[in-house]
Amino acid sequence: MESTEHPTEADPLRREDGAETAPSASEQRENSKNVGVPKRTHWRTAIFFLSLFICLTIVFAFSFILPCPVRAQYLKTWNRTFSEAATYDFLAVEHASSDKMLDILFVLKNTEGANNLSCASGGLSSPCLFFIGVDGTDGETLWERPLEAEFHWAQCGQQKEPEKSWHCLVAHAYNLTAIDKYTGKIIWQQPQPTGLQSSLPFLTVPDLDGDEVSDVLLVASDSTQTQLVLLSGKTGVQIGFTVVLDFTDTASHLLHRTKGGSYYVVLQKDTGVYGLALWRIAAKAKLKVELKKDAHLEKNASDSAPLIPIFEFNGVSVLQTKKKGDTSDMLVVTSSGVVLIDGNKLQPRWRFNTSAVVSELSFGHFNKDEILDVVVEDNIGNNTKRVVILDGKSGGVLWEVDLLAVANSPRPGSVYTAKSISVFMFWGIIRGKPAIQRFQKKKKRHIFDYILWISATLLELGRHAAYILLTGPQVEGANGTVVLTKRKLKEDVPSSNVLRIGSVDESNEVIKEAFNRLRFSSQ
């Protein structure tokens, strides 16, 4: 047994009898390892802290060079008042500035614009039209463009192609004018095609003249015929010849694309809804262009009878269930009901019987099946309307309420929430109280102004739901006081009344708080 007095690894300087003991080979290898470890660890630590210092220096340097973007500061409510002016049934909510907030476009008729710009400055007689862009954050004028009166129609928001340099098309006087929504600049202006006055909507069709820009189709109709006119989306010049159909009193129209990529112009009149292939329209206009044909649908058409019956009835209107995407299903409003048409097969999916639909249909998400549900307002007599929300999938009733009808009521609206359901808005009177009220100067008053347009919308993604209200003289285009108002949707909740429909156990304050906690989203 070794004595504890003998030198060990922990005490290498100990001597025995004054002599130095040489370590073994294994001990030498172990010692060499232990000696090297501290040196390498020190170098690694130094390199780590040096790298960390460099990274932090770069981060702090760029934080001052490239500061975080500042969110636009918006007013919860604002209004613009124009005296001795006229306005029209047109309003668009679009991005017209560099911030993330949506803006408002509308048309005013006056001797001068919002910023005292005169008609004479545009070389026009007075009064004239002013196409105006208004900042959604505070209501200030972004730009204004004087145009020759009179106003016929305007449409924005259908052009999505990056190569197309205009966003709004205005029919006024004898002109068609394409306008850039960011600057108000006129991109092109052409005389309106000879013949009948065209009606909304204009349709964006695939490129037919080979300039790699989608083109425009105008539809015009009277008691004798329907005219179809193709225009270049790049210049506004007419492409080919005017196509004349033996099809009278077209009440509404839209563009539909089948699953296979074939395009059809859907025309609605008092006897039903019919489809006309775009390739047939191009051929009649004497254009040489290759377009897809739908073999299944073309079995029901011929050169002598090109119109394909989709749904024959005593009709009122036809519209698509989605604003974006031309392959969506179609809703047909008849004199006795609402019918959903399958967008692929062009056959009815379901039907809901009504007495008389009193407003344009609107959409929203009442349940969470991700299929748009339909809001119908049905006249049931005695100055009463029934508001019904239909299941978009089956046509079944999800919810309904009876309201006393109010003159000049806008169509229902909805805003999508982060909970995958919508907040629905509709106008009427229940239990002697107005369903929608407006508050100004801490005094509440009913809205009796003549409403030309109202839009419930999400002005900023995920944050700012509001409604935009345009009021003016009762006769469209007549002089009077025009007011454009933006109001945050939640702004009136604290001062509003809770009108109970059905049995609800929660208190009024709980219901208001639940509404205030809602977060809005885009679909």
MIDREN-273501 format. One record per residue (C-alpha): x, y, z negated; chain; residue in one letter; residue number from 0. Coordinates in Angstrom, 3 decimals. Each point is the difference from the previous one (the first is absolute). Layout:
N
X; Y; Z; A; a; NUM
...
This chain:
523
0.000; 0.000; 0.000; A; m; 0
1.317; 3.434; 0.939; A; e; 1
0.569; 2.592; -2.696; A; s; 2
-2.030; 3.250; 0.162; A; t; 3
3.307; 1.777; -0.315; A; e; 4
1.019; -1.079; 3.516; A; h; 5
-0.336; 2.599; 2.768; A; p; 6
-3.265; -0.135; 1.925; A; t; 7
-1.512; 1.630; 3.225; A; e; 8
-1.522; 2.665; -2.147; A; a; 9
3.454; 0.808; -1.551; A; d; 10
2.542; -0.429; 2.826; A; p; 11
2.790; 2.004; -1.737; A; l; 12
0.354; -2.319; -2.935; A; r; 13
3.400; -1.729; -0.179; A; r; 14
0.941; -3.264; -1.513; A; e; 15
3.488; -0.055; -1.446; A; d; 16
0.759; 3.185; 1.952; A; g; 17
-0.350; -1.810; 3.344; A; a; 18
-2.444; 0.780; 2.807; A; e; 19
-2.311; -2.811; 1.074; A; t; 20
-0.585; -0.206; 3.754; A; a; 21
-3.688; -0.411; 1.044; A; p; 22
-1.099; -2.979; 2.043; A; s; 23
-0.902; 0.262; 3.699; A; a; 24
-3.751; -0.131; -0.704; A; s; 25
0.343; 2.732; -2.583; A; e; 26
1.893; 2.157; 2.500; A; q; 27
-2.792; -0.356; 2.561; A; r; 28
-2.655; 0.873; -2.591; A; e; 29
1.939; 3.017; -1.194; A; n; 30
0.440; 1.301; 3.541; A; s; 31
-3.766; -0.160; 0.507; A; k; 32
-0.790; 1.846; -3.195; A; n; 33
2.541; 2.715; 0.731; A; v; 34
-1.491; 0.737; 3.485; A; g; 35
-3.662; 0.188; -1.048; A; v; 36
0.092; 3.306; -1.878; A; p; 37
1.849; 1.733; 2.831; A; k; 38
-2.555; -1.071; 2.687; A; r; 39
-2.938; 0.927; -2.232; A; t; 40
1.350; 3.512; -0.446; A; h; 41
0.306; 0.474; 3.761; A; w; 42
-3.543; -1.267; 0.625; A; r; 43
-1.400; 2.341; -2.631; A; t; 44
1.829; 2.968; 1.497; A; a; 45
-1.261; -0.812; 3.520; A; i; 46
-3.603; -0.394; -1.234; A; f; 47
-0.051; 3.380; -1.757; A; f; 48
1.675; 1.691; 2.949; A; l; 49
-2.674; -1.400; 2.372; A; s; 50
-2.769; 1.064; -2.381; A; l; 51
1.447; 3.516; -0.190; A; f; 52
0.162; 0.288; 3.795; A; i; 53
-3.614; -1.214; 0.399; A; c; 54
-1.334; 2.415; -2.602; A; l; 55
1.930; 2.854; 1.586; A; t; 56
-1.576; -0.751; 3.390; A; i; 57
-3.510; -0.307; -1.483; A; v; 58
0.199; 3.286; -1.880; A; f; 59
1.535; 1.776; 2.975; A; a; 60
-2.771; -1.078; 2.381; A; f; 61
-2.702; 0.750; -2.550; A; s; 62
0.882; 3.667; 0.400; A; f; 63
0.615; -0.139; 3.750; A; i; 64
-3.206; -1.976; 0.792; A; l; 65
-2.631; 0.905; -2.609; A; p; 66
-3.217; -2.027; -0.293; A; c; 67
-2.872; 1.278; 2.176; A; p; 68
-2.499; 2.229; -1.782; A; v; 69
-3.655; -1.066; 0.102; A; r; 70
-2.378; 2.496; 1.495; A; a; 71
-1.838; 1.870; -2.758; A; q; 72
-3.666; 0.081; 0.929; A; y; 73
-2.958; 1.969; -1.302; A; l; 74
-2.777; -2.140; -1.425; A; k; 75
-2.515; 2.141; 1.832; A; t; 76
0.128; 2.785; 2.557; A; w; 77
-2.324; 1.641; 2.497; A; n; 78
0.295; 2.264; 3.012; A; r; 79
-2.830; 2.373; 0.883; A; t; 80
-0.486; 1.543; 3.457; A; f; 81
-2.603; 2.755; 0.398; A; s; 82
-1.983; 0.596; 3.181; A; e; 83
1.405; -3.161; 1.536; A; a; 84
-1.350; -3.217; 1.523; A; a; 85
1.147; -3.585; -0.282; A; t; 86
-0.911; -3.391; 1.404; A; y; 87
-0.545; -3.655; -0.814; A; d; 88
3.699; -0.810; 0.091; A; f; 89
2.622; -0.548; -2.679; A; l; 90
3.106; -2.199; 0.052; A; a; 91
2.204; -1.079; -2.913; A; v; 92
3.483; -0.568; 1.387; A; e; 93
3.711; 0.429; -0.763; A; h; 94
0.753; 3.433; 1.423; A; a; 95
3.033; 0.991; -2.105; A; s; 96
3.220; -1.548; -1.310; A; s; 97
-1.249; -0.818; -3.516; A; d; 98
-1.736; -3.233; -1.014; A; k; 99
-3.405; 1.656; -0.426; A; m; 100
-2.661; -0.220; 2.703; A; l; 101
-1.231; 3.259; 1.519; A; d; 102
-3.249; 1.247; 1.532; A; i; 103
-0.744; 1.009; 3.592; A; l; 104
-3.192; 1.841; 0.983; A; f; 105
-1.385; 2.487; 2.510; A; v; 106
-1.147; 3.559; -0.703; A; l; 107
-1.652; 2.499; 2.331; A; k; 108
0.732; 3.614; -0.872; A; n; 109
1.541; 3.224; 1.224; A; t; 110
3.188; -0.853; -1.894; A; e; 111
1.517; -3.084; -1.582; A; g; 112
0.922; -0.939; -3.547; A; a; 113
3.213; 2.054; 0.112; A; n; 114
-1.481; 3.001; 1.814; A; n; 115
1.123; -1.359; 3.367; A; l; 116
-2.219; 1.620; 2.638; A; s; 117
-1.555; -1.515; 3.095; A; c; 118
1.753; 2.633; 2.084; A; a; 119
3.392; -1.320; -1.160; A; s; 120
-0.814; -3.161; 1.902; A; g; 121
-1.291; 1.895; 3.016; A; g; 122
-3.626; -0.954; -0.799; A; l; 123
-3.228; 1.943; -0.272; A; s; 124
-1.559; 0.395; -3.457; A; s; 125
-1.395; -1.944; -1.793; A; p; 126
2.029; -3.102; 0.751; A; c; 127
0.768; -3.353; -1.593; A; l; 128
2.816; -0.589; -2.470; A; f; 129
1.250; -3.554; -0.464; A; f; 130
1.488; 0.191; -3.506; A; i; 131
2.307; -2.190; -2.073; A; g; 132
-0.383; 0.439; -3.783; A; v; 133
2.451; -1.290; -2.629; A; d; 134
-1.635; -2.655; -2.165; A; g; 135
2.000; 1.048; -3.066; A; t; 136
-1.230; 3.577; -0.359; A; d; 137
-2.268; 0.883; 2.945; A; g; 138
2.501; 2.352; 1.631; A; e; 139
0.005; 0.243; 3.785; A; t; 140
2.724; -2.082; 1.662; A; l; 141
-0.707; 1.234; 3.519; A; w; 142
-2.865; 1.174; 2.202; A; e; 143
-0.546; -0.219; 3.742; A; r; 144
-2.430; 2.368; 1.794; A; p; 145
-2.062; -1.717; 2.710; A; l; 146
-2.658; 1.145; 2.414; A; e; 147
-3.612; -0.396; -1.230; A; a; 148
-2.398; -1.889; 0.114; A; e; 149
0.695; -3.133; -2.036; A; f; 150
-1.188; -3.423; 1.217; A; h; 151
1.895; -2.582; -2.055; A; w; 152
3.362; -0.860; -1.531; A; a; 153
1.659; -3.237; -1.071; A; q; 154
3.253; -0.748; -1.830; A; c; 155
1.809; -3.011; -1.353; A; g; 156
-0.334; -2.548; 2.787; A; q; 157
3.470; 0.402; 1.465; A; q; 158
2.616; -2.114; -1.801; A; k; 159
2.668; -0.424; 2.665; A; e; 160
3.313; 1.751; -0.727; A; p; 161
0.399; 0.919; 3.669; A; e; 162
-3.265; 1.979; -0.005; A; k; 163
0.649; 3.602; -0.999; A; s; 164
-3.578; 1.060; -0.777; A; w; 165
-2.454; -1.051; -2.678; A; h; 166
-3.291; 1.877; 0.493; A; c; 167
-2.158; 0.523; 3.081; A; l; 168
-2.422; 2.942; 0.118; A; v; 169
-2.791; 0.476; 2.559; A; a; 170
-0.897; 3.683; 0.203; A; h; 171
-1.302; 2.423; 2.618; A; a; 172
1.058; -1.666; 3.254; A; y; 173
3.236; -1.478; -1.349; A; n; 174
1.477; -3.046; -1.655; A; l; 175
2.907; 0.960; -2.275; A; t; 176
2.493; -2.393; -1.628; A; a; 177
1.540; 1.370; -3.210; A; i; 178
2.953; -0.971; -2.199; A; d; 179
-1.419; -0.293; -3.526; A; k; 180
3.324; 0.946; -1.658; A; y; 181
0.455; 3.334; 1.758; A; t; 182
-3.278; 0.855; 1.712; A; g; 183
1.879; 0.180; 3.292; A; k; 184
-1.934; -0.718; 3.201; A; i; 185
1.617; -3.008; 1.679; A; i; 186
-2.200; 0.100; 3.069; A; w; 187
-3.225; 1.648; 1.133; A; q; 188
-2.097; -1.077; 2.979; A; q; 189
-3.391; 0.954; 1.409; A; p; 190
-2.721; -2.389; -1.071; A; q; 191
-0.815; -2.547; 2.709; A; p; 192
-2.854; 1.024; 2.246; A; t; 193
-3.340; -1.610; -0.687; A; g; 194
-1.667; -0.684; -3.318; A; l; 195
1.210; 1.259; -3.379; A; q; 196
1.945; -2.767; -1.754; A; s; 197
-0.858; -1.118; -3.533; A; s; 198
1.820; -1.417; -3.003; A; l; 199
1.950; -2.078; -0.483; A; p; 200
2.640; 0.164; 2.697; A; f; 201
1.628; -3.412; 0.332; A; l; 202
3.729; -0.722; 0.012; A; t; 203
0.719; -2.683; 2.624; A; v; 204
3.242; -1.740; 1.053; A; p; 205
2.337; 1.751; 2.422; A; d; 206
-1.611; -0.064; 3.452; A; l; 207
2.230; 2.393; 1.968; A; d; 208
3.432; -1.446; -0.823; A; g; 209
1.399; 2.885; -2.080; A; d; 210
0.260; -2.163; -3.157; A; e; 211
-2.524; 2.154; -1.891; A; v; 212
-3.481; -1.273; -0.841; A; s; 213
-2.804; 1.743; 1.858; A; d; 214
-3.435; 1.450; -0.771; A; v; 215
-3.476; -1.126; 1.040; A; l; 216
-2.907; 2.463; -0.158; A; l; 217
-3.650; -1.079; 0.024; A; v; 218
-2.813; 2.323; 1.149; A; a; 219
-3.669; -0.824; 0.473; A; s; 220
-3.434; 1.445; 0.742; A; d; 221
-3.410; -1.311; 1.064; A; s; 222
1.258; -0.923; 3.464; A; t; 223
3.460; -1.568; -0.402; A; q; 224
3.106; -0.637; -2.094; A; t; 225
3.422; 1.261; 1.117; A; q; 226
3.387; -1.375; -1.062; A; l; 227
3.091; 2.171; 0.557; A; v; 228
3.627; -1.075; -0.568; A; l; 229
2.608; 2.597; -0.952; A; l; 230
3.771; -0.188; -0.332; A; s; 231
0.911; 0.043; -3.682; A; g; 232
3.231; 1.793; 0.879; A; k; 233
-1.339; 2.884; 2.129; A; t; 234
-3.819; -0.109; -0.162; A; g; 235
-0.291; -0.298; 3.790; A; v; 236
-2.796; -2.278; 1.227; A; q; 237
1.115; -3.462; 1.076; A; i; 238
-1.841; -1.447; 2.980; A; g; 239
-3.654; 0.618; 0.779; A; f; 240
-2.965; 0.574; -2.307; A; t; 241
-1.872; -3.264; -0.628; A; v; 242
-3.788; 0.369; 0.207; A; v; 243
-2.260; -2.609; -1.612; A; l; 244
-3.683; -0.576; 0.516; A; d; 245
-0.337; 0.094; -3.784; A; f; 246
-1.958; 2.852; -1.566; A; t; 247
-0.098; 1.746; -3.366; A; d; 248
3.060; -1.575; -1.596; A; t; 249
-0.469; 0.725; -3.708; A; a; 250
3.359; -1.223; -1.286; A; s; 251
3.128; -1.756; 1.225; A; h; 252
3.266; -1.495; -1.214; A; l; 253
3.024; -1.967; 1.202; A; l; 254
0.265; -3.656; -0.943; A; h; 255
2.919; -2.374; 0.460; A; r; 256
-0.555; -3.747; -0.047; A; t; 257
2.278; -2.423; -1.810; A; k; 258
1.622; -0.839; 3.327; A; g; 259
0.874; 3.642; 0.713; A; g; 260
-2.750; 0.925; 2.483; A; s; 261
-1.513; 3.474; -0.342; A; y; 262
-3.718; 0.779; 0.264; A; y; 263
-1.837; 3.305; -0.168; A; v; 264
-3.101; -0.620; -2.093; A; v; 265
-2.977; 2.149; 1.049; A; l; 266
-3.185; 0.293; -2.029; A; q; 267
-3.372; 1.199; 1.244; A; k; 268
-3.597; -0.370; -1.144; A; d; 269
-0.309; -3.531; 1.380; A; t; 270
3.162; -1.518; -1.473; A; g; 271
3.801; -0.184; -0.104; A; v; 272
2.016; -0.930; 3.090; A; y; 273
3.678; -0.503; 0.788; A; g; 274
1.914; 1.109; 3.109; A; l; 275
3.512; -1.340; 0.609; A; a; 276
2.742; 2.614; 0.235; A; l; 277
1.483; -1.802; 2.992; A; w; 278
-3.290; 0.530; 1.857; A; r; 279
0.031; 3.726; -0.899; A; i; 280
3.586; 0.319; 1.262; A; a; 281
-0.910; -1.805; 3.231; A; a; 282
-3.008; 2.275; 0.609; A; k; 283
2.273; 3.025; -0.615; A; a; 284
2.301; -1.377; 2.756; A; k; 285
2.922; -0.604; -2.361; A; l; 286
2.477; -2.774; 0.685; A; k; 287
0.761; -1.379; -3.449; A; v; 288
0.093; -3.496; -1.482; A; e; 289
-2.214; -0.475; -3.062; A; l; 290
-0.968; -3.166; -1.855; A; k; 291
-3.349; -1.621; 0.736; A; k; 292
-2.067; -2.007; -2.476; A; d; 293
-1.108; -3.107; 1.874; A; a; 294
-2.712; -0.861; -2.527; A; h; 295
-1.683; 3.403; 0.047; A; l; 296
0.379; 0.493; 3.731; A; e; 297
-2.298; -2.993; 0.557; A; k; 298
-2.848; 2.368; -0.836; A; n; 299
1.075; 2.741; 2.423; A; a; 300
0.454; 0.488; 3.726; A; s; 301
0.945; 2.770; 2.431; A; d; 302
-3.686; 0.770; 0.578; A; s; 303
-0.896; -0.253; -3.737; A; a; 304
3.167; 0.947; -1.899; A; p; 305
-1.664; 0.766; -3.358; A; l; 306
0.151; -2.846; -2.534; A; i; 307
-2.986; -0.110; -2.419; A; p; 308
1.294; -0.131; -3.583; A; i; 309
-3.195; 0.618; -1.954; A; f; 310
-3.300; 1.090; 1.527; A; e; 311
-2.437; 1.875; -2.248; A; f; 312
-1.697; 3.330; -0.616; A; n; 313
3.215; 1.618; -1.173; A; g; 314
1.296; 3.032; -1.830; A; v; 315
3.811; -0.169; -0.256; A; s; 316
3.057; -2.248; 0.015; A; v; 317
3.258; 0.409; -1.926; A; l; 318
3.057; -1.985; -0.987; A; q; 319
0.525; -1.279; -3.535; A; t; 320
3.616; 1.218; -0.084; A; k; 321
1.399; 3.367; 1.008; A; k; 322
3.365; -1.571; 0.799; A; k; 323
0.237; -2.880; 2.405; A; g; 324
-2.262; -0.443; 3.006; A; d; 325
-0.544; -3.753; -0.559; A; t; 326
-2.314; 0.491; -2.989; A; s; 327
-3.598; -1.143; -0.283; A; d; 328
-2.763; 2.396; 1.082; A; m; 329
-3.080; 1.155; -1.886; A; l; 330
-3.092; 0.697; 2.065; A; v; 331
-2.793; 2.085; -1.503; A; v; 332
-3.396; -0.751; 1.494; A; t; 333
-3.422; 1.495; -0.657; A; s; 334
-0.724; -2.902; -2.359; A; s; 335
3.317; -1.140; -1.442; A; g; 336
3.781; -0.178; -0.120; A; v; 337
1.837; -2.735; 1.907; A; v; 338
3.664; -1.011; -0.310; A; l; 339
1.552; -1.115; 3.302; A; i; 340
2.989; -2.359; -0.050; A; d; 341
2.940; 1.836; 1.544; A; g; 342
1.357; -3.098; 1.731; A; n; 343
-3.095; -1.837; 1.198; A; k; 344
-2.147; 3.145; 0.404; A; l; 345
-2.866; -1.849; -1.657; A; q; 346
-2.067; 0.929; -3.094; A; p; 347
1.380; -1.100; -3.394; A; r; 348
-2.843; 1.233; -2.218; A; w; 349
-2.989; 2.348; -0.010; A; r; 350
-1.561; 2.173; -2.729; A; f; 351
-3.536; 1.321; 0.509; A; n; 352
-0.718; 3.692; -0.649; A; t; 353
-2.879; 2.454; 0.427; A; s; 354
2.005; 2.895; 1.431; A; a; 355
3.703; 0.672; -0.614; A; v; 356
0.335; 3.681; -0.917; A; v; 357
3.778; 0.566; 0.135; A; s; 358
3.131; -1.337; 1.628; A; e; 359
1.200; -3.208; -1.623; A; l; 360
3.061; 0.134; -2.227; A; s; 361
2.344; -2.586; -1.468; A; f; 362
1.795; -0.943; -3.202; A; g; 363
1.002; -2.924; -2.217; A; h; 364
-2.698; -0.912; -2.527; A; f; 365
1.456; -3.440; -0.731; A; n; 366
3.535; -1.335; 0.243; A; k; 367
-0.232; -2.278; 3.041; A; d; 368
2.066; 2.556; 2.045; A; e; 369
-2.835; 0.296; 2.567; A; i; 370
-1.529; 3.433; 0.515; A; l; 371
-3.529; 0.286; -1.362; A; d; 372
-2.646; 2.204; 1.620; A; v; 373
-1.992; 2.883; -1.514; A; v; 374
-3.466; 0.488; 1.537; A; v; 375
-2.476; 2.775; -0.764; A; e; 376
-3.526; -1.131; 0.900; A; d; 377
-3.087; 2.236; 0.081; A; n; 378
-2.725; -1.776; -1.999; A; i; 379
-2.552; 2.838; 0.078; A; g; 380
-1.289; 2.600; -2.474; A; n; 381
3.183; 2.064; 0.427; A; n; 382
1.994; -2.910; -1.439; A; t; 383
3.016; -1.811; 1.331; A; k; 384
1.437; -3.324; -1.099; A; r; 385
3.798; -0.138; -0.219; A; v; 386
1.131; -3.585; 0.600; A; v; 387
3.507; -1.466; -0.080; A; i; 388
0.164; -3.099; 2.218; A; l; 389
2.566; -2.786; -0.217; A; d; 390
2.191; 0.406; 3.061; A; g; 391
0.411; -3.752; 0.299; A; k; 392
-3.603; -1.203; -0.311; A; s; 393
-2.237; 3.072; 0.239; A; g; 394
-1.495; -0.732; -3.425; A; g; 395
-0.952; 2.809; -2.395; A; v; 396
2.712; 0.675; -2.599; A; l; 397
-1.553; 3.117; -1.577; A; w; 398
-2.867; 2.419; 0.650; A; e; 399
-1.716; 3.074; -1.450; A; v; 400
-2.919; 2.233; 1.013; A; d; 401
0.606; 3.757; 0.126; A; l; 402
-2.108; 3.000; 0.893; A; l; 403
1.345; 1.262; 3.292; A; a; 404
1.657; 3.422; 0.168; A; v; 405
-0.084; 2.103; 3.147; A; a; 406
3.355; 0.338; 1.750; A; n; 407
1.483; -2.981; -1.865; A; s; 408
3.412; -1.108; 1.302; A; p; 409
0.729; -3.642; 0.750; A; r; 410
1.233; -2.143; -2.903; A; p; 411
3.740; -0.170; -0.624; A; g; 412
2.483; -2.160; -1.880; A; s; 413
3.595; 0.051; -1.242; A; v; 414
2.029; -3.178; -0.544; A; y; 415
1.545; -0.659; -3.432; A; t; 416
3.005; -1.951; -1.244; A; a; 417
-2.405; -2.608; -1.422; A; k; 418
-0.945; -1.081; 3.557; A; s; 419
-3.476; 1.524; -0.271; A; i; 420
-1.371; 3.348; 1.182; A; s; 421
-1.641; 2.969; -1.663; A; v; 422
-3.195; 0.667; 1.959; A; f; 423
-1.558; 3.456; 0.381; A; m; 424
-3.484; 0.741; 1.251; A; f; 425
-2.400; 2.927; -0.208; A; w; 426
-3.522; 0.076; -1.415; A; g; 427
-2.115; 0.610; -3.106; A; i; 428
-0.755; -2.524; -2.732; A; i; 429
-2.175; 0.592; -3.066; A; r; 430
-0.331; 3.632; 0.889; A; g; 431
3.748; 0.658; -0.081; A; k; 432
2.380; 0.562; 2.933; A; p; 433
2.356; -2.908; 0.651; A; a; 434
2.814; 2.372; 0.965; A; i; 435
0.588; 3.400; -1.513; A; q; 436
2.676; 2.660; 0.427; A; r; 437
1.389; 2.130; -2.795; A; f; 438
1.320; 3.531; 0.445; A; q; 439
0.930; 2.550; -2.685; A; k; 440
-1.116; -2.524; -2.652; A; k; 441
-3.576; 0.157; 1.325; A; k; 442
-1.464; -2.908; 1.844; A; k; 443
-2.195; 0.484; 3.036; A; r; 444
-1.502; -2.334; 2.555; A; h; 445
1.451; -0.020; 3.501; A; i; 446
-2.595; 1.601; 2.237; A; f; 447
2.502; 1.343; 2.537; A; d; 448
-0.345; -1.372; 3.504; A; y; 449
2.636; -2.702; 0.212; A; i; 450
1.580; -0.475; 3.381; A; l; 451
2.610; -2.503; -1.137; A; w; 452
1.102; -1.816; -3.136; A; i; 453
2.873; -2.441; -0.271; A; s; 454
0.998; -2.028; -3.072; A; a; 455
3.617; -0.938; 0.513; A; t; 456
3.357; -0.810; -1.548; A; l; 457
2.117; 3.098; 0.592; A; l; 458
3.176; -1.514; -1.470; A; e; 459
0.822; -3.698; -0.049; A; l; 460
-0.964; -1.513; -3.342; A; g; 461
-0.536; 3.336; -1.743; A; r; 462
-2.435; 2.602; 1.232; A; h; 463
-3.573; -0.948; 0.948; A; a; 464
-2.094; 3.006; 0.976; A; a; 465
-2.968; 1.076; 2.052; A; y; 466
0.127; 2.643; 2.702; A; i; 467
-3.160; 2.032; 0.577; A; l; 468
-0.729; 2.279; 2.955; A; l; 469
-3.144; 2.140; -0.298; A; t; 470
-1.409; 2.729; 2.181; A; g; 471
-3.127; 1.384; 1.649; A; p; 472
-2.822; -2.471; 0.520; A; q; 473
0.200; 0.366; 3.782; A; v; 474
3.302; -1.401; 1.267; A; e; 475
2.039; 2.722; 1.692; A; g; 476
-2.049; 2.868; -1.491; A; a; 477
1.695; 2.840; -1.885; A; n; 478
-0.025; 0.055; -3.794; A; g; 479
2.224; -0.936; -2.930; A; t; 480
2.202; -3.058; 0.519; A; v; 481
1.590; -1.674; -3.031; A; v; 482
2.644; -2.741; 0.049; A; l; 483
0.437; -1.654; -3.412; A; t; 484
2.286; -2.680; -1.382; A; k; 485
-0.779; -1.465; -3.387; A; r; 486
1.772; -2.783; -1.885; A; k; 487
-2.367; -2.924; -0.406; A; l; 488
0.522; -0.312; -3.760; A; k; 489
-0.161; 3.727; -0.693; A; e; 490
-3.718; 0.128; -0.795; A; d; 491
-0.137; -3.198; -2.061; A; v; 492
0.321; 1.637; -3.490; A; p; 493
-2.903; 2.392; 0.716; A; s; 494
-2.173; -2.410; 1.978; A; s; 495
-3.075; -1.934; -1.066; A; n; 496
0.031; -3.794; -0.051; A; v; 497
-3.075; -1.223; 1.888; A; l; 498
-0.621; -3.633; -0.890; A; r; 499
-1.169; -2.419; 2.657; A; i; 500
-0.932; -3.305; -1.587; A; g; 501
0.933; -1.173; -3.492; A; s; 502
3.437; 1.144; -1.174; A; v; 503
1.102; -0.442; -3.618; A; d; 504
2.998; 2.356; 0.017; A; e; 505
-0.298; 3.558; -1.250; A; s; 506
0.207; 3.000; 2.312; A; n; 507
3.488; 0.849; -1.225; A; e; 508
1.247; -3.529; 0.622; A; v; 509
-1.363; 0.109; 3.549; A; i; 510
1.659; 3.371; 0.668; A; k; 511
3.303; -1.208; -1.415; A; e; 512
-0.126; -3.115; 2.191; A; a; 513
-0.475; 2.230; 3.040; A; f; 514
2.876; 2.254; -1.061; A; n; 515
2.333; -2.997; -0.312; A; r; 516
-0.586; -1.104; 3.575; A; l; 517
3.019; 0.106; 2.299; A; r; 518
-0.684; 0.444; 3.676; A; f; 519
1.769; -1.748; 2.841; A; s; 520
0.025; -0.328; 3.758; A; s; 521
-1.316; -3.185; 1.576; A; q; 522
